[in-house]
Every structure is written in C-alpha cells, then in structure tokens.
Amino acid sequence: MTSDFRSSRAPSFLIIGGGPAGNQAATSAARLGARVTLVERDIVGGAAHLLDCVPSKAMTATASSVAFTRRIRDMGLAPVEAQVDIQALKRRVETIKFQLEFSVKELLASQKVRILQGKARLLGPNEAVVRTPEGVEELRADYILIATGSRPRVPDFCTPDGERILTTRDCYPPPDLPEHLIVVGSGVTGVEFVNLFSSLGSRVTLIVSRQQVLPRRDPEVAAVLEQEFLERGVELLKGAKASSIECWEKGVRVGCTDGRSLEGSHVLLAVGSVPNTEDMGLDTAGVVMDEAGYIPIDQDCRTNIPHIYAAGDVSGKLPLSSVASMQGRRVAYDVMGLGGLNHRELDYDKAASAIFTVPEIADVGLAEAEAVATGRKVRVTKVPFSATAKAAINSEPQGFVKIISDPATGIVLGGSIVGRHAAELISVIALAVGANLRVGDIAESLMVHPSLSEALADAAD
C-alpha cells in the first residue's frame, strides 16, 4: 500500500518518533494545517518519557514521601514507619504511564494526526517504509522529522541481565527492593537513583569517578546533596571508575581501574545514553550524523537536508523533554513557513533543568564556576532557605537560592536553587535569564508571604 499526501495543497509531514519532540511537532503542525503522520515503534508519548522520566519521577515522589515520614517528629507528629509495597508501587507507576499515553493519543487524534505503530526506515529524502503489525506501508512526504530519542548506554565491560545488572529502564520498579545497590555513574541520573533507593530503604554505594557528585554542577550545590547522602548512610566511593562487573552466587562484584572492588546485591548502570539513529536509512536519505550517531542541526532543527529535521535527544543538544518540545514546536512552524515570524533564536545555554532528589536541585544559565573560568565579572548573591519563615514551617531549612548577575547592568545571567520545590522556583530565574531581566525586576516583585519564593526576592535585592 502506498500513500502520497503531496497531491494536497497542505504540506505532508512525516514524523518518526512519538516522544515530546514528535508529538509536539505533530499537534502544532496539524493545528496549522499540515497533514501529519506520526510513526512510533514503542509507546506513544515517548519511550524515554514514559519508560524513563515519568516512572522515575513517580517513584521519586513515593520515595520523598517515605523520607518525609522520617522527619515528621519535627512537625509535631508521632513517628511513623512507612513500609514500601513494591507491587502497589508498580501498579501506581503503570497507571500513571497509561493515563499519560492515553492523553497524548487523545490529543493527537483531536488534531487528526494519523498514528502508525511500527518501525520506519527512510528509502530516500522524501520516502519511508513503515513495518506495522498489519503489514508494510510506504509513505512519501514533503517534510520529515527524526525524533527517535535515545536509550541507556551500556559499557562494553558488562552485559545487563535485568535481574542483577540493571539499566535505568529495569528499575520502574525492580522485582525486589535491592538489599545493597551499587550505582555506577554520579551524574544527574545516577544521583536521582541513589536518592530513590536510599529513601526506599536500600543500602546504596555510589561510584564517583571524580571528587564530587554532579561533576558539571556548582560545587556548593553538589556539597549539599553529598551531605544529605552521607546522613542517610550512602557510601561515596570517590575517585573510582568501574572497569568490570560480574555476577556471582550472592550478587554482583564491581571492579575499578585503581584496583578497588566492592560487592552488592545489584548494580545499576547510569552512564549516559546513546541516540536511536542506527538502522533508519539516514545514510540512504543523505542525512549526516556525527561519530557518536547524533544528527547535527541548525537553529531551525534542519539537518544537512533542508526538508529533513531532527529534534530531541537525537539532535545532540540538551537531553531534556522541555528542550525536545520546544524543538518540535520550532520544526512545526518552520514546516509551515512561519519560523522566522514566531520564534527568537534558540539558546540552549538558557534552558532550565532540575534534578529530582531530596533536596531538589535546579539551575539555569551561567554558573558561578563558568563565569570565573572565563574571567567574566559577575555578582553572586546567595540566600539560604533557613532565612525564610516558610522553610521553618516546612521543617526543611536546607538549601539556598543563588543568583548570578552582571554587576554593571544588573541583568540576570543565571542561578541555582537547592531545596524544596526547586524545580518550580527556578522558573522565575529562567524567565529573567530568557528575557534579559534585571535583578531589580525580581527584587521588586511582590512575593507571597510566607513562601519559599521570598528567598528569590531576597537574593535579588
């Protein structure tokens, strides 16, 4: 069967990948009049989104509740010992995934986006073949978007088995709560899983290849999280790099390049991701990839083939759902000839990001260390949450707000937040960074009292 949408005046748009980039591009382009076909081989809504991000954050919410029960004496309540029910947790995660997938499909259907469940392969710059459970279908399109996401990277010195040697996608939740989990990788994903499983009651050891967790983050930010981990009993093996992983009768054994080794019941690999760009016919279509398999793009997410776009993790930009959605929207407008009229230049350095630990961590824009490294003059102001009434009310005084600004103009260049609701509070600084607002614009805002947002105004004042 062959479909050709080119006979219509409305441009035909083929999207391969139904994650945040793909479904945002699909709904936006369809609203603007494009005839859209979306192909997804796994789960509509995105495998990375619904098999990684959403389940992990759902479990983190549960873990945060467990962690809170250990502090309720400070709230004037009798101590409570929360018991983790793995099966109930699994049902909760599956229910949330189902609801979100249903909502995404319903939204796409409302915009008359055609959804094909299957695997797509390009046959040329305007052609693709899709293998579905019902058979094979060939498609032609005026425009094509590659938004196939990424998957967990697996080191060449081990083979995950889904039972003892786990990737991140084996943990939502695992069949049993690990007795002693060894986490390899101390970046964002690694520390989120350390937070998760240590909150649920597992003994956790984190292998830290450098001298701090979150090596690319502000040292003050990392220090707060390290202190929290240590208070929970998490072991930080610093300056270690895993070089071998093997199973034995009692669990797993991890060897390090410096000769150290440790044993646990399970090991979790959190060492980054790789793009899903292989076996897609990109070379047949003439699309250029870099050595790591990512697809270079321009400001409008175009590849070297002007009518073929790439967005989301495959573009090699920031692997964030918010970035993928913004790219998808940008692609839709460009396809419809409206790109230059509706968007300013995408500045990935101004994207806000968050780490869902306890305490939460969020940042945006320029970091203090980055500014110092470049020799740029900046003003750094920091206010601890302990200075606010709301932190005392919440019995959660840890953390702070830090704002980086230009001393000459007062323009906000960046900021970091560590503490409760950091992922929400960072939006104020993100707006300031994106719109080139001054610290005075934040300081003169009338914040709610009592609230944690008062620390933002105090830091800006």
N, C-alpha and C positions, 0 to 999 in steps of 0.2 A: 504494500500500500504506500502511495506517495502523496504527501500534502504539499501544496505550494501556495503560500499566502501572498506572493508578490503581485498577484492579479488585483488585489485590493489596493486602494489608494492609501489606506492606513499601513504604516510600515510593519513588517513582520519581525518579531523579536523572539529569538530562541534563548532561553536561559538554562544553563546546565548547573544545577545545584540549588537546593531549596532552603538554604540557611538564611541568616539575617541579610546578607547581601542580595541573594537571589530573590527572596520573597519581597524585599523592599523595592527592588528594581521592577519586579513583576507588577505589584499593585500600583506603583507610581506611574509606570509606563501605560498600563491598562487604563487608568483614570484619564490619562492624556490622549487616549485614542489608539494606542498601538494594539496589534493583535499578538497576544503573548502566549507562548507555550513554555511551560516550565517542566524540566526533567529532573527527577530526584531518584537516586538509586536506593536510598536508605529510608530516611524519615523526614517527612515534610516539616520544615521548621529548622532543619539542620542537625546533622549528627553531632557536630561539635557543640551546638547549642543545647540539644535535648539529651545527648549522651555524656556531655561533659559539664558545661556551665550550669545548667538548671538543676540537674541532680546533685551536683556537688554543693551548690548553694542551699538546696533544700535540706541536705544532710547537715550542712553547717548551721542552719537555723535551729535544727534539733540539738546539735552539739552545744550551741550557745545557750539554749535553754537549760541543758544539763549543767553547764558551767555556772549558770546563774543560781541554780538551786544550792550550790556550794557556798554562795555568798549571802543567802537570804537572812542569816542571823543579823547581818548589818542593817537589814531593812526592818528589824523588829519582829521577825517571824521565827517560828520554831524550825530547827534544821529538818530538811527533807532529803532522803537519799533516792534520787531518781534512778530507775532501772531501765536499761536500754533493751527494747524489744526489736530485734533485727527484722523479724518478719513484718511487724507493724510499720517499721521504718521503710522497708522495701515497698509495701503497699502505698505508703504516703508518696514516695518518690514516683512510682508508676502512675499514680493518679494525677499528679501534677504534670508529668510528661504527656499523658493522654489529653488532659484538658488544654494544654498549650498547643499540641499538634492539631487538635480539633479546631481551635480558634484560628490558627494560621490557615488551615484548609478552608474554613468558612469565609475568611476574609478574601482569599484568592478567588473562591467561587463567586463571591458577591461582585467581583470586578471582571468576571467572565474570563479568568485566566484558565487555560487548558493545562491540566496536570497529567504528566505521563510518569508512571512509576517504572523505572528501568535505568539502564546504563547507556549513556550516549558516547558516541565516538565521531569525531569530525572526519568527513570524507574530502573536504576541501574548504576554502574560505567562506563558502555560503551553504554548505551541505553537511548533514549529520545523519547518522543512523542510530536508532534507539531500539535496544532489545528489551522488550517488556514481557511479562508473563503470558501475554496474549499473542506475542509474535514479534516480528521485526517491522519497524516503520522508518521510512526515510523522510527527512524534512529538509526544506530549503527556507532560508530566512535572510532578510536584509541585514539584520544585526544579530550578533551572538555575544552572550556574556558567559564567561567561565567563572563560576563561583562555587567550586567543588570542595573548598575547605582544606582541612588538614587532619592528621591523625598522630597519635603519640609516637615519638621517636623511640626506637629500641636500640640500645648499644649492641655492637657486634660481639660482645663477650658473654651474652646471655640470651636465653630464649624464654619468654614469658609462657607460663602454663595455665594462667587463670586461676590457680589454686594457691600456690606459694609465692611464685614470682609474678607480680601483678603490674599491669599498666594502669593508668588512671581510670580507664573505662571498665576495669574489673572491680571497681570499688563502690558501686552505687546500689545497695551496699554490698560488701563481700558476703559470702555464705555464712561466715562466722566472724565475730569480732576478733582481730588479731591479738594474741597474747603479748607478743613483742614485735612491733613493726619497725623495720629499718627502711628509712626513706632516703633514696638516692636522688639528690637534686635539691638545692636550697634556694631556688628562685621562687617566683610567685606561686606556682602550682605546688611545689614541694612544701612550702610553709603552710599553705592552706590545708594540706592533708595532715601535716603534723598537728596543727590546731584541731582539726576534726577528730582524729583518732585519740589524741591525748585527752580531749574533752569527754569522749565517749568511754574512757577508762583503759585504753590500751597503753602499755609501756611503749615508748617511742624513742628511737635513736635517729638523729638526723646527721647524714654525712654532708659536711660543709667543705667544699673544695677550697674556699678562701678563708679569711679570718673573720668574716661576718656573714650572717644570713642576708639574703637580698643584696647581693654584691653591687648591684647597679643603683641601689636606693641610698638616700641620705643616711649616713652612719647614725645620726641621732634617732631616726625612725627605726632602723634595724635594732638599735640597742634596747628600745622599749619592748620590742617583740621578743628579743632574746631573753630579757629578764623575765617576761611572762612565761616563756617556755621553761626556763630553769626552775621557776617557782612551782611549776606543775610536775617537775621531775623528768622533763625531757633531757636526754643526753645529747650534747652537741659535739660531734667529732670533727673538730676544725682542722683545716689544712690537709684534708684527706680526699683522695679521689678514687672512686671504685674502679677496679680493674677486672674483677671476676665475681661471678655469682653462681652458686651451685646449690642444689637441694641435697639434703641428707635425711636420715631417718627421723630426726627430731625437728627439722625445719629447713632453714637456709643458712648458708655461710657466705659472707661478703668479704672479699679480699681487696686491699687497697694498694696503690702503687708504691707506697712507702713501707710496705711490709706488714702493716697493721691488718688485723682481721677481726670480724665480730660475727656473732651468731644470733639469730632471731627466729621467730615462728614464720614470719612473712617478710618479703621485701617489696617495696613499691618504687617503680621507676617514674621519676618526674623530671625528665631530662630534655624537655622541649618537644617540638613537633616537626613534622615534615609535610610538605604540600601534596595534595592529591592531584597530581598533574600527569602521572605516568599512564600509558596505555589509553590516551584520549585522542590520539591522532593530531595532536598540536603541531607536530612536525609536518604532517601532510597538509595542514592548512597554512603552513608557513609562519606559525607563531613562535617567536623566540623565547627561550627560557634561559635562566642563568644556571650556573654549575650546581646549585642546590635544588633546582627544579621549580623555582619561583618564576613568575611571569612579570617582567618589568612593565610598568605602566607610566603614562604621563599624568598631568593634572586632572584630566577628564577620564582617567582609568582606561584609556585606549592602549592596546598593545601596539606592536610594530605594524599590525594590520589594522588600519583605521576603523573598520566597522566591527572589529572583534575586541571586546573589552574583557578585563579581568578585575575582580573585586573580592574583598575578604582576605582570608589567610593566604590564598594562592598568589596574591599580589606582592607578598613580602613586606608589606607595611605593618603597622601595629596590629597584632592578632587580637583585636577587641571587637565584640559584637557591635558596639556603638560605631566604631570606625567602618565596619563592614556595611552597616545600614546606611551610613552617610554616603559611602561609595556607591551603593546600589541606587540611592536616590539621584546621585550625580549622573550615573550612567543613564538612567531613565530620561532625565531632562536633556542630556546630550543627544540621545537617540531621537528625541522629538524636536531637536533643533532649538532647544531653549536653554542650553547650558550656560552660555555667556550672560544671559539675562537674569538668571535666578541664583547664581552662586558666586561667592567670593572664592579666592584660591584656597584649596585645602592645605592646612598647615598641620601636619601630623604631630609636630612638636607641641601643639596646644591641646592635644587630646587628654582628657582626664581619665585616670584609671584608678582602680581600687583593688585592695587585697582583703579578702573576707576572712579575717582572723579575729581573735579576741585579744587585744583591741583591734578594731578595723583600721586600715591604713588607706589613705588616698592621696594622690598628688596630681599636679598639672603644671605644665610649662617648665620654666627654668628652675633647676635645683641649685641649692647653695654651692655644692661642690663643683657643679658645672660652671657656675659663674666665676668661682675662684680660679678654676683651671684655665679659663680663657683670659683672665686678667681684667675682666669687666668689673666696673664699680657697681655694687649693688647695696641696698639696705636690707638687712634681715631683721625682722621682728618676730618674737615668739611669745605666746601667752599660754600658760598651762591651763588645762580644763579645771584644775583644782581651784582656780581663781573665780570660777562661776558657781552660782548658787545651784544651778541645775545638776552639775556633776555631784555635788554633795547630796542632793535629793536622790539621785540615782545610785548613790554609793559606788560610783565609778570615777574616781578622781584622776586616773592615769591618762596620760596623753597630752597633746598640745596642738595648737594651731601655729603654723609658721608661714609668714608671707614674705616673698622676695619682691622688691620693687626697685625702680630706677630712682636714685637719690635726687637727680636733677629735675625730673618731671613728675615723680610720684606714680608713674604708670606701673601697674601690677604686672610682674614678669612671670610669677609662678607661686606655688605654695604647696605645703604638705600638711596633712591632718592625721593625727593618730588618736584614736579614741572612739567612743560610741557614736554610731551614725556618721562616720567619716565619709562614707560613700555618698550620702545625701548632702552633707555640708560642703563638700568640695565643689558642688555646682556653683556656689556663689563666687569662688575664686576662679573657676573655669569661665564663667561669664565675663568676669573682669578681664581675664587674660585674652579671651577671644575678641572682646570689644574694645581693648586698649583703654580700659577704665583706670582711674587713679585710686590710690589707697583712700583718698578722701571720699570717694563715691561709696565705698564700703563703710567707712567710719561714720559717715553722716546718715546712713540708713537706720531707720528706727526698728531695731530688732525686738523680738518678743522677749519679755522677762517673766519668769525665769526660763532661759533656754540656753542650749549649748552654742547657738549661733552668736550669742553675746561675745564669745571668745574671738570670733571673726572681726567684729567691730573693734574690740579692744586691741587686737594685733594690728589692725589697720590704722588705729588712732595715732 
